[in-house]
Amino acid sequence: MNELMPFGPRPYWSGHLVTDLDPGTVSAVCECLDDTPGLNTIVFEPLSGLARRVNPETAAFPARAARWNLTGLAVWSDPHHDDAQVAWARGIADAVTP
């Protein structure tokens, strides 16, 4: 562990695979940033290389057309914030629903 992420946080994440970062998707994610509490972040994970070249019918991961994994990652410590934090992460997933 490091000082930015101490031991014992309560994490929750939710997101979707998306094909492109079109203006509507980017705008929806930016709107969610206005309500970002605590150590929360939005992860933009590019999918490239072998993940995009394998035939989707031959592997357990069928979403080969996706270019990005967008995830709202909520991290907090107070159990009283559970509902709000989970709702925030799910809001990211709702905002980028393909």
Phi and psi in radians as a Rosetta constraint file:
Dihedral C 1 N 2 CA 2 C 2 CIRCULARHARMONIC -2.254 0.35
Dihedral N 2 CA 2 C 2 N 3 CIRCULARHARMONIC 3.065 0.35
Dihedral C 2 N 3 CA 3 C 3 CIRCULARHARMONIC -1.185 0.35
Dihedral N 3 CA 3 C 3 N 4 CIRCULARHARMONIC -0.370 0.35
Dihedral C 3 N 4 CA 4 C 4 CIRCULARHARMONIC -1.326 0.35
Dihedral N 4 CA 4 C 4 N 5 CIRCULARHARMONIC -0.467 0.35
Dihedral C 4 N 5 CA 5 C 5 CIRCULARHARMONIC -2.331 0.35
Dihedral N 5 CA 5 C 5 N 6 CIRCULARHARMONIC 1.482 0.35
Dihedral C 5 N 6 CA 6 C 6 CIRCULARHARMONIC -1.162 0.35
Dihedral N 6 CA 6 C 6 N 7 CIRCULARHARMONIC 2.848 0.35
Dihedral C 6 N 7 CA 7 C 7 CIRCULARHARMONIC -1.158 0.35
Dihedral N 7 CA 7 C 7 N 8 CIRCULARHARMONIC 2.486 0.35
Dihedral C 7 N 8 CA 8 C 8 CIRCULARHARMONIC 1.692 0.35
Dihedral N 8 CA 8 C 8 N 9 CIRCULARHARMONIC 0.282 0.35
Dihedral C 8 N 9 CA 9 C 9 CIRCULARHARMONIC -1.290 0.35
Dihedral N 9 CA 9 C 9 N 10 CIRCULARHARMONIC 2.845 0.35
Dihedral C 9 N 10 CA 10 C 10 CIRCULARHARMONIC -1.804 0.35
Dihedral N 10 CA 10 C 10 N 11 CIRCULARHARMONIC 1.866 0.35
Dihedral C 10 N 11 CA 11 C 11 CIRCULARHARMONIC -1.780 0.35
Dihedral N 11 CA 11 C 11 N 12 CIRCULARHARMONIC 2.647 0.35
Dihedral C 11 N 12 CA 12 C 12 CIRCULARHARMONIC -2.665 0.35
Dihedral N 12 CA 12 C 12 N 13 CIRCULARHARMONIC 2.389 0.35
Dihedral C 12 N 13 CA 13 C 13 CIRCULARHARMONIC -2.419 0.35
Dihedral N 13 CA 13 C 13 N 14 CIRCULARHARMONIC 2.641 0.35
Dihedral C 13 N 14 CA 14 C 14 CIRCULARHARMONIC -2.724 0.35
Dihedral N 14 CA 14 C 14 N 15 CIRCULARHARMONIC 2.473 0.35
Dihedral C 14 N 15 CA 15 C 15 CIRCULARHARMONIC -2.989 0.35
Dihedral N 15 CA 15 C 15 N 16 CIRCULARHARMONIC -2.912 0.35
Dihedral C 15 N 16 CA 16 C 16 CIRCULARHARMONIC -2.582 0.35
Dihedral N 16 CA 16 C 16 N 17 CIRCULARHARMONIC 2.739 0.35
Dihedral C 16 N 17 CA 17 C 17 CIRCULARHARMONIC -1.479 0.35
Dihedral N 17 CA 17 C 17 N 18 CIRCULARHARMONIC 2.321 0.35
Dihedral C 17 N 18 CA 18 C 18 CIRCULARHARMONIC -2.233 0.35
Dihedral N 18 CA 18 C 18 N 19 CIRCULARHARMONIC 2.652 0.35
Dihedral C 18 N 19 CA 19 C 19 CIRCULARHARMONIC -1.402 0.35
Dihedral N 19 CA 19 C 19 N 20 CIRCULARHARMONIC -0.636 0.35
Dihedral C 19 N 20 CA 20 C 20 CIRCULARHARMONIC -2.537 0.35
Dihedral N 20 CA 20 C 20 N 21 CIRCULARHARMONIC 2.736 0.35
Dihedral C 20 N 21 CA 21 C 21 CIRCULARHARMONIC -1.641 0.35
Dihedral N 21 CA 21 C 21 N 22 CIRCULARHARMONIC 1.221 0.35
Dihedral C 21 N 22 CA 22 C 22 CIRCULARHARMONIC -1.285 0.35
Dihedral N 22 CA 22 C 22 N 23 CIRCULARHARMONIC 2.887 0.35
Dihedral C 22 N 23 CA 23 C 23 CIRCULARHARMONIC -0.977 0.35
Dihedral N 23 CA 23 C 23 N 24 CIRCULARHARMONIC -0.637 0.35
Dihedral C 23 N 24 CA 24 C 24 CIRCULARHARMONIC -1.137 0.35
Dihedral N 24 CA 24 C 24 N 25 CIRCULARHARMONIC -0.726 0.35
Dihedral C 24 N 25 CA 25 C 25 CIRCULARHARMONIC -1.159 0.35
Dihedral N 25 CA 25 C 25 N 26 CIRCULARHARMONIC -0.800 0.35
Dihedral C 25 N 26 CA 26 C 26 CIRCULARHARMONIC -1.095 0.35
Dihedral N 26 CA 26 C 26 N 27 CIRCULARHARMONIC -0.743 0.35
Dihedral C 26 N 27 CA 27 C 27 CIRCULARHARMONIC -1.086 0.35
Dihedral N 27 CA 27 C 27 N 28 CIRCULARHARMONIC -0.753 0.35
Dihedral C 27 N 28 CA 28 C 28 CIRCULARHARMONIC -1.096 0.35
Dihedral N 28 CA 28 C 28 N 29 CIRCULARHARMONIC -0.715 0.35
Dihedral C 28 N 29 CA 29 C 29 CIRCULARHARMONIC -1.180 0.35
Dihedral N 29 CA 29 C 29 N 30 CIRCULARHARMONIC -0.727 0.35
Dihedral C 29 N 30 CA 30 C 30 CIRCULARHARMONIC -1.080 0.35
Dihedral N 30 CA 30 C 30 N 31 CIRCULARHARMONIC -0.651 0.35
Dihedral C 30 N 31 CA 31 C 31 CIRCULARHARMONIC -1.098 0.35
Dihedral N 31 CA 31 C 31 N 32 CIRCULARHARMONIC -0.612 0.35
Dihedral C 31 N 32 CA 32 C 32 CIRCULARHARMONIC -1.194 0.35
Dihedral N 32 CA 32 C 32 N 33 CIRCULARHARMONIC -0.452 0.35
Dihedral C 32 N 33 CA 33 C 33 CIRCULARHARMONIC -1.137 0.35
Dihedral N 33 CA 33 C 33 N 34 CIRCULARHARMONIC -0.451 0.35
Dihedral C 33 N 34 CA 34 C 34 CIRCULARHARMONIC -1.087 0.35
Dihedral N 34 CA 34 C 34 N 35 CIRCULARHARMONIC -0.470 0.35
Dihedral C 34 N 35 CA 35 C 35 CIRCULARHARMONIC -1.933 0.35
Dihedral N 35 CA 35 C 35 N 36 CIRCULARHARMONIC 0.472 0.35
Dihedral C 35 N 36 CA 36 C 36 CIRCULARHARMONIC -1.411 0.35
Dihedral N 36 CA 36 C 36 N 37 CIRCULARHARMONIC 1.923 0.35
Dihedral C 36 N 37 CA 37 C 37 CIRCULARHARMONIC -1.587 0.35
Dihedral N 37 CA 37 C 37 N 38 CIRCULARHARMONIC 2.677 0.35
Dihedral C 37 N 38 CA 38 C 38 CIRCULARHARMONIC 0.966 0.35
Dihedral N 38 CA 38 C 38 N 39 CIRCULARHARMONIC -2.372 0.35
Dihedral C 38 N 39 CA 39 C 39 CIRCULARHARMONIC -1.533 0.35
Dihedral N 39 CA 39 C 39 N 40 CIRCULARHARMONIC 0.237 0.35
Dihedral C 39 N 40 CA 40 C 40 CIRCULARHARMONIC -1.136 0.35
Dihedral N 40 CA 40 C 40 N 41 CIRCULARHARMONIC 2.663 0.35
Dihedral C 40 N 41 CA 41 C 41 CIRCULARHARMONIC -2.610 0.35
Dihedral N 41 CA 41 C 41 N 42 CIRCULARHARMONIC 2.874 0.35
Dihedral C 41 N 42 CA 42 C 42 CIRCULARHARMONIC -2.014 0.35
Dihedral N 42 CA 42 C 42 N 43 CIRCULARHARMONIC 2.182 0.35
Dihedral C 42 N 43 CA 43 C 43 CIRCULARHARMONIC -1.725 0.35
Dihedral N 43 CA 43 C 43 N 44 CIRCULARHARMONIC 2.205 0.35
Dihedral C 43 N 44 CA 44 C 44 CIRCULARHARMONIC -1.903 0.35
Dihedral N 44 CA 44 C 44 N 45 CIRCULARHARMONIC 1.740 0.35
Dihedral C 44 N 45 CA 45 C 45 CIRCULARHARMONIC -1.802 0.35
Dihedral N 45 CA 45 C 45 N 46 CIRCULARHARMONIC 1.966 0.35
Dihedral C 45 N 46 CA 46 C 46 CIRCULARHARMONIC -1.262 0.35
Dihedral N 46 CA 46 C 46 N 47 CIRCULARHARMONIC 2.473 0.35
Dihedral C 46 N 47 CA 47 C 47 CIRCULARHARMONIC -1.934 0.35
Dihedral N 47 CA 47 C 47 N 48 CIRCULARHARMONIC 2.052 0.35
Dihedral C 47 N 48 CA 48 C 48 CIRCULARHARMONIC -2.598 0.35
Dihedral N 48 CA 48 C 48 N 49 CIRCULARHARMONIC -3.021 0.35
Dihedral C 48 N 49 CA 49 C 49 CIRCULARHARMONIC 1.123 0.35
Dihedral N 49 CA 49 C 49 N 50 CIRCULARHARMONIC -2.414 0.35
Dihedral C 49 N 50 CA 50 C 50 CIRCULARHARMONIC -1.015 0.35
Dihedral N 50 CA 50 C 50 N 51 CIRCULARHARMONIC -0.586 0.35
Dihedral C 50 N 51 CA 51 C 51 CIRCULARHARMONIC -1.033 0.35
Dihedral N 51 CA 51 C 51 N 52 CIRCULARHARMONIC -0.429 0.35
Dihedral C 51 N 52 CA 52 C 52 CIRCULARHARMONIC -1.756 0.35
Dihedral N 52 CA 52 C 52 N 53 CIRCULARHARMONIC -0.187 0.35
Dihedral C 52 N 53 CA 53 C 53 CIRCULARHARMONIC -1.743 0.35
Dihedral N 53 CA 53 C 53 N 54 CIRCULARHARMONIC -0.349 0.35
Dihedral C 53 N 54 CA 54 C 54 CIRCULARHARMONIC -1.320 0.35
Dihedral N 54 CA 54 C 54 N 55 CIRCULARHARMONIC 2.446 0.35
Dihedral C 54 N 55 CA 55 C 55 CIRCULARHARMONIC -1.055 0.35
Dihedral N 55 CA 55 C 55 N 56 CIRCULARHARMONIC 2.161 0.35
Dihedral C 55 N 56 CA 56 C 56 CIRCULARHARMONIC -1.083 0.35
Dihedral N 56 CA 56 C 56 N 57 CIRCULARHARMONIC -0.350 0.35
Dihedral C 56 N 57 CA 57 C 57 CIRCULARHARMONIC -1.439 0.35
Dihedral N 57 CA 57 C 57 N 58 CIRCULARHARMONIC -0.105 0.35
Dihedral C 57 N 58 CA 58 C 58 CIRCULARHARMONIC -1.927 0.35
Dihedral N 58 CA 58 C 58 N 59 CIRCULARHARMONIC 0.111 0.35
Dihedral C 58 N 59 CA 59 C 59 CIRCULARHARMONIC -2.458 0.35
Dihedral N 59 CA 59 C 59 N 60 CIRCULARHARMONIC 2.858 0.35
Dihedral C 59 N 60 CA 60 C 60 CIRCULARHARMONIC -1.295 0.35
Dihedral N 60 CA 60 C 60 N 61 CIRCULARHARMONIC -0.303 0.35
Dihedral C 60 N 61 CA 61 C 61 CIRCULARHARMONIC -1.780 0.35
Dihedral N 61 CA 61 C 61 N 62 CIRCULARHARMONIC 1.730 0.35
Dihedral C 61 N 62 CA 62 C 62 CIRCULARHARMONIC -1.536 0.35
Dihedral N 62 CA 62 C 62 N 63 CIRCULARHARMONIC -0.157 0.35
Dihedral C 62 N 63 CA 63 C 63 CIRCULARHARMONIC -1.478 0.35
Dihedral N 63 CA 63 C 63 N 64 CIRCULARHARMONIC 0.961 0.35
Dihedral C 63 N 64 CA 64 C 64 CIRCULARHARMONIC -1.223 0.35
Dihedral N 64 CA 64 C 64 N 65 CIRCULARHARMONIC -0.321 0.35
Dihedral C 64 N 65 CA 65 C 65 CIRCULARHARMONIC -1.347 0.35
Dihedral N 65 CA 65 C 65 N 66 CIRCULARHARMONIC -0.335 0.35
Dihedral C 65 N 66 CA 66 C 66 CIRCULARHARMONIC -1.144 0.35
Dihedral N 66 CA 66 C 66 N 67 CIRCULARHARMONIC 2.435 0.35
Dihedral C 66 N 67 CA 67 C 67 CIRCULARHARMONIC -1.904 0.35
Dihedral N 67 CA 67 C 67 N 68 CIRCULARHARMONIC -0.298 0.35
Dihedral C 67 N 68 CA 68 C 68 CIRCULARHARMONIC -2.457 0.35
Dihedral N 68 CA 68 C 68 N 69 CIRCULARHARMONIC 2.532 0.35
Dihedral C 68 N 69 CA 69 C 69 CIRCULARHARMONIC -1.910 0.35
Dihedral N 69 CA 69 C 69 N 70 CIRCULARHARMONIC 1.926 0.35
Dihedral C 69 N 70 CA 70 C 70 CIRCULARHARMONIC -1.796 0.35
Dihedral N 70 CA 70 C 70 N 71 CIRCULARHARMONIC 2.166 0.35
Dihedral C 70 N 71 CA 71 C 71 CIRCULARHARMONIC -2.368 0.35
Dihedral N 71 CA 71 C 71 N 72 CIRCULARHARMONIC 2.310 0.35
Dihedral C 71 N 72 CA 72 C 72 CIRCULARHARMONIC -1.545 0.35
Dihedral N 72 CA 72 C 72 N 73 CIRCULARHARMONIC 2.078 0.35
Dihedral C 72 N 73 CA 73 C 73 CIRCULARHARMONIC -1.941 0.35
Dihedral N 73 CA 73 C 73 N 74 CIRCULARHARMONIC 1.894 0.35
Dihedral C 73 N 74 CA 74 C 74 CIRCULARHARMONIC -1.699 0.35
Dihedral N 74 CA 74 C 74 N 75 CIRCULARHARMONIC 2.371 0.35
Dihedral C 74 N 75 CA 75 C 75 CIRCULARHARMONIC -2.408 0.35
Dihedral N 75 CA 75 C 75 N 76 CIRCULARHARMONIC 2.166 0.35
Dihedral C 75 N 76 CA 76 C 76 CIRCULARHARMONIC -2.659 0.35
Dihedral N 76 CA 76 C 76 N 77 CIRCULARHARMONIC 3.013 0.35
Dihedral C 76 N 77 CA 77 C 77 CIRCULARHARMONIC -2.139 0.35
Dihedral N 77 CA 77 C 77 N 78 CIRCULARHARMONIC -0.443 0.35
Dihedral C 77 N 78 CA 78 C 78 CIRCULARHARMONIC -1.520 0.35
Dihedral N 78 CA 78 C 78 N 79 CIRCULARHARMONIC 2.053 0.35
Dihedral C 78 N 79 CA 79 C 79 CIRCULARHARMONIC -1.010 0.35
Dihedral N 79 CA 79 C 79 N 80 CIRCULARHARMONIC -0.398 0.35
Dihedral C 79 N 80 CA 80 C 80 CIRCULARHARMONIC -1.179 0.35
Dihedral N 80 CA 80 C 80 N 81 CIRCULARHARMONIC -0.265 0.35
Dihedral C 80 N 81 CA 81 C 81 CIRCULARHARMONIC -1.694 0.35
Dihedral N 81 CA 81 C 81 N 82 CIRCULARHARMONIC 0.069 0.35
Dihedral C 81 N 82 CA 82 C 82 CIRCULARHARMONIC -0.888 0.35
Dihedral N 82 CA 82 C 82 N 83 CIRCULARHARMONIC -0.940 0.35
Dihedral C 82 N 83 CA 83 C 83 CIRCULARHARMONIC -1.070 0.35
Dihedral N 83 CA 83 C 83 N 84 CIRCULARHARMONIC -0.769 0.35
Dihedral C 83 N 84 CA 84 C 84 CIRCULARHARMONIC -1.170 0.35
Dihedral N 84 CA 84 C 84 N 85 CIRCULARHARMONIC -0.688 0.35
Dihedral C 84 N 85 CA 85 C 85 CIRCULARHARMONIC -1.216 0.35
Dihedral N 85 CA 85 C 85 N 86 CIRCULARHARMONIC -0.773 0.35
Dihedral C 85 N 86 CA 86 C 86 CIRCULARHARMONIC -1.093 0.35
Dihedral N 86 CA 86 C 86 N 87 CIRCULARHARMONIC -0.709 0.35
Dihedral C 86 N 87 CA 87 C 87 CIRCULARHARMONIC -1.095 0.35
Dihedral N 87 CA 87 C 87 N 88 CIRCULARHARMONIC -0.675 0.35
Dihedral C 87 N 88 CA 88 C 88 CIRCULARHARMONIC -1.093 0.35
Dihedral N 88 CA 88 C 88 N 89 CIRCULARHARMONIC -0.850 0.35
Dihedral C 88 N 89 CA 89 C 89 CIRCULARHARMONIC -1.083 0.35
Dihedral N 89 CA 89 C 89 N 90 CIRCULARHARMONIC -0.733 0.35
Dihedral C 89 N 90 CA 90 C 90 CIRCULARHARMONIC -1.159 0.35
Dihedral N 90 CA 90 C 90 N 91 CIRCULARHARMONIC -0.528 0.35
Dihedral C 90 N 91 CA 91 C 91 CIRCULARHARMONIC -1.109 0.35
Dihedral N 91 CA 91 C 91 N 92 CIRCULARHARMONIC -0.625 0.35
Dihedral C 91 N 92 CA 92 C 92 CIRCULARHARMONIC -1.110 0.35
Dihedral N 92 CA 92 C 92 N 93 CIRCULARHARMONIC -0.818 0.35
Dihedral C 92 N 93 CA 93 C 93 CIRCULARHARMONIC -1.062 0.35
Dihedral N 93 CA 93 C 93 N 94 CIRCULARHARMONIC -0.730 0.35
Dihedral C 93 N 94 CA 94 C 94 CIRCULARHARMONIC -1.095 0.35
Dihedral N 94 CA 94 C 94 N 95 CIRCULARHARMONIC -0.665 0.35
Dihedral C 94 N 95 CA 95 C 95 CIRCULARHARMONIC -1.175 0.35
Dihedral N 95 CA 95 C 95 N 96 CIRCULARHARMONIC -0.486 0.35
Dihedral C 95 N 96 CA 96 C 96 CIRCULARHARMONIC -1.937 0.35
Dihedral N 96 CA 96 C 96 N 97 CIRCULARHARMONIC 0.267 0.35
Dihedral C 96 N 97 CA 97 C 97 CIRCULARHARMONIC -0.991 0.35
Dihedral N 97 CA 97 C 97 N 98 CIRCULARHARMONIC 2.163 0.35
